Amino acid sequence: MVKQLIKLDILRWYFNEGKAIKEIARELKTSKNTVKKYIREFENQKEELKDTNTADSEIVELMLEKPKYNSSNREKRVLTDEIIEKIDEYLEENEFKKQNRLGKQILKAVDIHEELEAQGYKLSYTTVAQFVAQRNKKHKEAFIKQIYEYGEICEFDWGEIKVYFNEELVKYRMAVFTMAKSNLRYAKLYRSEDSQSFIDAHVNFFEYIGGVPKVIVYDNMKVAVKKFVGPTEKEATEALKKMSIYYGFNYRFCNTYSGNEKGHVENSVEFVRRKSFAPKYKFANQEGAEKRLEEIIEKINKKNEQEIEIEKTALQKSMPPYEAAIMVSLRVDKLSTIVYKQNKYSVPDYLVGKYVVDCQVKLTTFYK
């Protein structure tokens, strides 16, 4: 049975990148018949969705089904996310020391290795030294003016905003999209920067612009990058792979610490945040903050309306909204409600004290 990631790569390489079946089979070391099978199944299911003009959850599940994994022989990476986080903390401390006249007291790679070993981590000095050298590598950034085609490039990023609801300070994550050619902007507020928010933001963005860009650019955010598979290569998360296949867009990632590679959206986050919530940051509730953001986005895009309309005509045709959901098992309390992510939902009273198994909870439940 072909593992899910191999299946997703087959579909992405064939539909999004235009690779030949023979080439895909050779790179994945699998048969051409297997490649053809998954392509044919996906095409049939996609046509079925277009005919119904609705995102039938059962069909979507079949298109991007999740087979069981055999992780018994999986190798562990020595340089885990936990160790990387520890090293980054030491390097941040080094920067603080440099800025506060303590430059002679910074930790070298050998010192960081000794500190990690003292904490029980098992890895070689060479591994630490190479990673530190990569992090400390300094070079001048070249800002080269790019020429874009309509409908070609879109950039995505997160930003943080702080607002008051009845004198209570609340933090939100703001998902921001920017089309590189027309500078069309779109933003939406979420309570957390997780996969559910990530998917929901894309679904709403594609509905807002009435199509899908050819390529979306991301930085190294956890909801988009699953892991590093080389000095510069990254593997996308399952959520991003599925979305890109379903909607038919390609994706690429910036180099580490290279925000200049997606300067449009970097500026858009600051610009949208300032225009929306610098003059007004106190609201009665979340709906007030969301309405404010929608009004500002419309006002910003209105100034470049002609370019945006041209951009929209160059977009790829969208699919029915991607209806992602999670399956959870929750216990019904004495008030005949179940609680998910601090939100309460009513259920029939005869279920009090029992577990509701495999509830299908849609993303829109949490964010609208």
C-alpha positions as CSV (number, residue, x, y, z in Angstrom):
1,M,0.0,0.0,0.0
2,V,1.4,3.4,-1.0
3,K,1.9,5.6,2.1
4,Q,0.0,8.8,2.2
5,L,2.9,11.1,1.7
6,I,3.9,9.2,-1.4
7,K,0.4,9.5,-2.7
8,L,0.3,13.2,-2.0
9,D,3.6,13.6,-3.8
10,I,2.3,11.7,-6.8
11,L,-0.8,14.0,-7.1
12,R,1.2,17.2,-6.4
13,W,3.9,16.4,-8.9
14,Y,1.5,15.4,-11.6
15,F,-1.2,18.0,-11.3
16,N,0.6,21.0,-9.8
17,E,4.1,20.6,-11.3
18,G,3.3,18.8,-14.6
19,K,5.8,15.9,-14.1
20,A,5.4,12.9,-16.4
21,I,4.1,9.6,-14.9
22,K,7.3,7.8,-15.9
23,E,9.4,10.4,-14.1
24,I,7.3,10.3,-11.0
25,A,7.5,6.5,-10.9
26,R,11.2,6.6,-11.2
27,E,11.7,9.2,-8.5
28,L,9.4,7.4,-6.0
29,K,10.7,3.9,-7.0
30,T,7.2,2.6,-7.6
31,S,5.3,1.2,-10.6
32,K,3.7,3.4,-13.3
33,N,0.5,1.5,-12.7
34,T,0.4,2.6,-9.1
35,V,1.0,6.2,-10.2
36,K,-1.7,6.0,-12.9
37,K,-4.2,4.5,-10.4
38,Y,-4.0,7.4,-7.9
39,I,-4.1,10.0,-10.7
40,R,-7.2,8.4,-12.2
41,E,-9.0,8.0,-8.9
42,F,-8.3,11.7,-8.0
43,E,-9.5,12.9,-11.4
44,N,-12.8,11.0,-11.1
45,Q,-13.4,12.2,-7.5
46,K,-12.6,15.8,-8.5
47,E,-15.0,15.7,-11.4
48,E,-17.7,14.3,-9.0
49,L,-17.1,17.3,-6.7
50,K,-17.4,19.8,-9.6
51,D,-20.7,18.2,-10.7
52,T,-22.2,18.5,-7.2
53,N,-20.7,22.0,-6.7
54,T,-20.2,21.2,-3.0
55,A,-17.3,19.9,-0.9
56,D,-18.8,16.5,0.0
57,S,-16.7,15.4,3.0
58,E,-16.7,11.7,2.1
59,I,-15.4,12.4,-1.4
60,V,-12.7,14.8,-0.1
61,E,-11.6,12.1,2.3
62,L,-11.3,9.6,-0.5
63,M,-9.3,12.0,-2.6
64,L,-6.8,12.7,0.2
65,E,-7.3,9.6,2.3
66,K,-5.1,8.8,5.3
67,P,-3.6,5.3,5.3
68,K,-2.0,3.8,8.4
69,Y,1.6,4.4,8.9
70,N,4.3,1.9,9.9
71,S,6.6,3.8,12.1
72,S,8.5,0.9,13.6
73,N,11.6,1.4,11.3
74,R,11.5,5.2,11.3
75,E,14.9,6.8,12.1
76,K,15.1,9.5,14.7
77,R,16.8,12.8,13.9
78,V,19.6,13.7,16.2
79,L,19.0,17.4,15.8
80,T,15.4,17.4,17.0
81,D,13.1,20.5,17.2
82,E,13.7,20.5,21.0
83,I,17.4,20.7,20.6
84,I,17.2,23.3,17.9
85,E,15.0,25.4,20.2
86,K,17.6,25.1,23.0
87,I,20.5,26.1,20.7
88,D,18.5,29.1,19.4
89,E,17.9,30.2,23.0
90,Y,21.7,30.2,23.6
91,L,22.3,32.2,20.4
92,E,19.6,34.7,21.4
93,E,21.4,35.1,24.7
94,N,24.6,35.7,22.8
95,E,23.0,38.5,20.9
96,F,21.8,40.1,24.1
97,K,25.3,39.9,25.5
98,K,26.8,41.5,22.4
99,Q,24.3,44.4,22.6
100,N,25.0,44.9,26.3
101,R,28.8,45.0,26.3
102,L,29.2,41.4,27.3
103,G,30.7,40.2,24.0
104,K,33.6,38.4,25.7
105,Q,31.1,36.2,27.6
106,I,29.3,34.7,24.7
107,L,29.0,30.9,24.4
108,K,30.9,29.3,21.5
109,A,29.7,26.1,19.7
110,V,31.9,24.0,22.0
111,D,30.3,25.6,25.1
112,I,26.8,25.1,23.8
113,H,27.6,21.4,23.0
114,E,28.8,20.9,26.6
115,E,25.7,22.6,28.0
116,L,23.5,20.3,26.0
117,E,25.4,17.2,27.0
118,A,25.1,18.3,30.7
119,Q,21.3,18.4,30.2
120,G,21.3,14.8,28.9
121,Y,21.1,15.4,25.1
122,K,23.2,13.0,23.0
123,L,24.6,14.5,19.9
124,S,28.1,15.2,18.5
125,Y,30.0,18.4,18.7
126,T,30.2,18.5,14.8
127,T,26.4,18.5,14.6
128,V,26.2,21.5,17.0
129,A,29.0,23.3,15.4
130,Q,27.6,23.0,11.8
131,F,24.1,24.2,13.0
132,V,25.6,27.2,14.9
133,A,27.7,28.1,11.9
134,Q,24.6,28.0,9.7
135,R,22.6,30.2,12.2
136,N,25.5,32.7,12.5
137,K,26.2,32.9,8.8
138,K,26.1,36.6,7.9
139,H,25.6,37.9,4.4
140,K,24.3,41.0,2.8
141,E,20.7,40.6,1.6
142,A,20.1,41.5,-2.0
143,F,16.7,43.2,-2.6
144,I,16.1,42.6,-6.3
145,K,13.0,44.1,-7.9
146,Q,10.8,41.2,-9.1
147,I,8.5,41.2,-12.1
148,Y,5.3,39.2,-11.5
149,E,2.5,38.0,-13.7
150,Y,-1.1,38.4,-12.8
151,G,-2.4,35.4,-10.7
152,E,1.0,34.0,-10.3
153,I,2.4,34.7,-6.8
154,C,0.7,35.1,-3.4
155,E,2.4,35.5,0.0
156,F,1.1,34.4,3.4
157,D,2.2,35.3,6.9
158,W,0.9,35.6,10.5
159,G,0.9,38.7,12.6
160,E,-0.1,39.4,16.2
161,I,-2.6,42.0,17.3
162,K,-3.8,43.1,20.7
163,V,-7.2,44.6,21.3
164,Y,-9.4,45.3,24.3
165,F,-12.9,43.8,24.9
166,N,-14.5,45.7,27.7
167,E,-11.1,46.7,29.3
168,E,-9.8,43.1,28.9
169,L,-6.6,42.8,26.7
170,V,-7.0,39.9,24.2
171,K,-4.3,38.7,21.8
172,Y,-5.2,37.5,18.3
173,R,-3.3,35.9,15.4
174,M,-3.9,37.6,12.1
175,A,-3.6,35.6,8.9
176,V,-2.6,37.8,6.0
177,F,-2.5,37.1,2.2
178,T,-1.0,39.5,-0.4
179,M,-1.0,39.0,-4.2
180,A,2.4,40.1,-5.5
181,K,1.2,41.7,-8.7
182,S,-1.9,43.7,-7.8
183,N,-1.1,44.0,-4.0
184,L,-4.6,42.7,-3.2
185,R,-4.8,42.1,0.5
186,Y,-6.9,39.8,2.7
187,A,-6.7,39.2,6.5
188,K,-8.7,37.3,9.1
189,L,-8.4,37.0,12.9
190,Y,-7.9,33.7,14.8
191,R,-7.3,32.9,18.5
192,S,-4.4,30.6,17.7
193,E,-1.9,29.8,15.0
194,D,-2.8,26.2,14.4
195,S,-3.6,23.9,11.5
196,Q,-7.3,24.5,11.8
197,S,-6.8,28.3,11.5
198,F,-4.3,27.8,8.7
199,I,-6.8,25.8,6.6
200,D,-9.7,28.0,7.4
201,A,-7.8,31.1,6.4
202,H,-7.0,29.7,3.0
203,V,-10.6,28.5,2.4
204,N,-11.9,32.0,3.2
205,F,-9.2,33.7,1.1
206,F,-10.0,31.7,-2.0
207,E,-13.7,32.4,-1.6
208,Y,-12.9,36.1,-1.2
209,I,-10.8,36.4,-4.4
210,G,-12.9,34.0,-6.4
211,G,-10.0,31.8,-7.5
212,V,-6.7,30.3,-6.6
213,P,-3.2,31.7,-7.3
214,K,-0.6,29.5,-9.0
215,V,2.0,29.7,-6.2
216,I,1.8,30.6,-2.5
217,V,5.0,31.6,-0.6
218,Y,5.5,30.8,3.1
219,D,8.2,31.2,5.7
220,N,9.2,28.4,8.0
221,M,6.1,28.5,10.2
222,K,5.2,25.2,11.9
223,V,1.8,24.9,10.3
224,A,3.4,24.9,6.9
225,V,6.8,23.2,7.4
226,K,6.8,19.7,8.9
227,K,10.5,19.3,9.1
228,F,13.9,20.2,7.5
229,V,15.2,17.4,5.2
230,G,18.4,19.1,4.3
231,P,20.3,22.4,4.7
232,T,17.7,24.2,2.5
233,E,15.0,21.6,1.7
234,K,11.8,21.5,3.8
235,E,8.9,19.0,3.8
236,A,5.5,20.5,3.9
237,T,2.9,19.5,6.5
238,E,0.1,17.1,5.6
239,A,-2.4,19.9,5.8
240,L,-0.6,22.1,3.3
241,K,0.0,19.1,0.9
242,K,-3.7,18.2,0.9
243,M,-4.8,21.8,0.4
244,S,-2.4,22.3,-2.5
245,I,-3.5,19.2,-4.2
246,Y,-7.2,19.9,-3.7
247,Y,-7.0,23.5,-4.9
248,G,-4.3,23.0,-7.4
249,F,-1.7,25.5,-6.2
250,N,2.1,25.1,-5.8
251,Y,4.0,26.3,-2.7
252,R,7.5,27.3,-1.8
253,F,9.3,28.3,1.4
254,C,11.7,31.2,2.2
255,N,15.2,30.6,3.4
256,T,15.6,30.8,7.2
257,Y,15.7,34.3,8.5
258,S,15.0,35.7,5.0
259,G,11.9,37.8,5.4
260,N,13.0,39.9,2.4
261,E,12.1,36.9,0.2
262,K,8.4,37.7,0.8
263,G,8.6,41.4,1.4
264,H,5.0,42.0,0.1
265,V,3.3,40.2,3.0
266,E,5.9,41.3,5.6
267,N,4.9,44.8,4.9
268,S,1.3,44.0,4.6
269,V,1.1,42.5,8.1
270,E,2.5,45.7,9.5
271,F,0.4,47.9,7.2
272,V,-3.0,46.1,7.8
273,R,-2.4,45.9,11.5
274,R,-1.5,49.6,11.8
275,K,-4.4,50.8,9.6
276,S,-7.0,48.6,11.3
277,F,-6.0,48.7,15.0
278,A,-3.7,51.6,15.6
279,P,-6.5,54.2,15.5
280,K,-9.1,51.9,17.1
281,Y,-8.3,49.0,19.4
282,K,-11.2,48.9,21.9
283,F,-14.3,46.9,20.9
284,A,-17.3,45.4,22.6
285,N,-16.6,41.9,21.4
286,Q,-14.8,39.8,18.7
287,E,-17.4,40.6,16.1
288,G,-16.6,44.2,16.4
289,A,-12.9,43.6,15.8
290,E,-13.6,41.3,12.8
291,K,-15.9,43.9,11.3
292,R,-13.3,46.6,11.7
293,L,-10.7,44.5,9.9
294,E,-13.1,43.6,7.0
295,E,-13.9,47.3,6.5
296,I,-10.3,48.3,6.4
297,I,-9.4,45.5,3.9
298,E,-12.2,46.7,1.6
299,K,-11.0,50.3,1.9
300,I,-7.4,49.3,1.1
301,N,-8.3,47.1,-1.9
302,K,-10.7,49.8,-3.2
303,K,-7.7,52.0,-4.0
304,N,-6.3,49.5,-6.4
305,E,-9.5,48.1,-7.7
306,Q,-8.6,48.1,-11.4
307,E,-5.4,46.1,-10.9
308,I,-7.2,43.7,-8.6
309,E,-10.0,43.0,-11.1
310,I,-7.4,42.1,-13.7
311,E,-5.6,39.8,-11.2
312,K,-8.8,38.0,-10.5
313,T,-9.4,37.1,-14.1
314,A,-5.9,35.4,-14.2
315,L,-6.6,33.2,-11.2
316,Q,-7.1,29.4,-11.5
317,K,-10.6,28.2,-11.1
318,S,-11.4,27.4,-7.5
319,M,-13.0,24.2,-6.1
320,P,-16.0,23.9,-3.8
321,P,-14.9,25.1,-0.3
322,Y,-12.5,22.6,1.4
323,E,-14.5,21.3,4.3
324,A,-12.0,20.1,6.9
325,A,-13.1,18.6,10.1
326,I,-11.6,16.8,13.1
327,M,-13.0,13.7,14.9
328,V,-13.1,13.9,18.7
329,S,-14.7,11.9,21.6
330,L,-16.1,14.1,24.3
331,R,-18.0,13.5,27.5
332,V,-21.4,15.2,28.0
333,D,-21.6,17.2,31.2
334,K,-24.6,17.6,33.5
335,L,-25.7,20.7,31.6
336,S,-26.1,18.6,28.5
337,T,-23.2,20.2,26.7
338,I,-19.8,19.2,25.3
339,V,-16.8,21.5,25.5
340,Y,-14.2,21.9,22.8
341,K,-11.5,24.6,22.9
342,Q,-13.3,26.4,25.7
343,N,-16.5,26.5,23.6
344,K,-19.7,24.8,24.7
345,Y,-22.1,23.0,22.4
346,S,-25.5,21.6,23.3
347,V,-26.4,18.0,22.7
348,P,-29.6,15.9,23.5
349,D,-30.1,15.5,27.3
350,Y,-30.3,11.7,27.2
351,L,-26.5,11.7,26.5
352,V,-25.6,13.3,29.9
353,G,-22.7,11.4,31.5
354,K,-21.9,9.5,28.3
355,Y,-19.2,9.9,25.7
356,V,-20.1,11.2,22.3
357,V,-17.7,9.3,20.1
358,D,-16.3,10.5,16.8
359,C,-18.0,13.9,16.7
360,Q,-17.3,15.7,13.4
361,V,-16.4,19.3,14.3
362,K,-16.1,21.7,11.4
363,L,-13.6,24.5,11.4
364,T,-16.2,27.1,10.9
365,T,-17.6,26.3,14.3
366,F,-14.7,27.9,16.0
367,Y,-14.0,30.9,14.0
368,K,-17.2,32.5,12.7
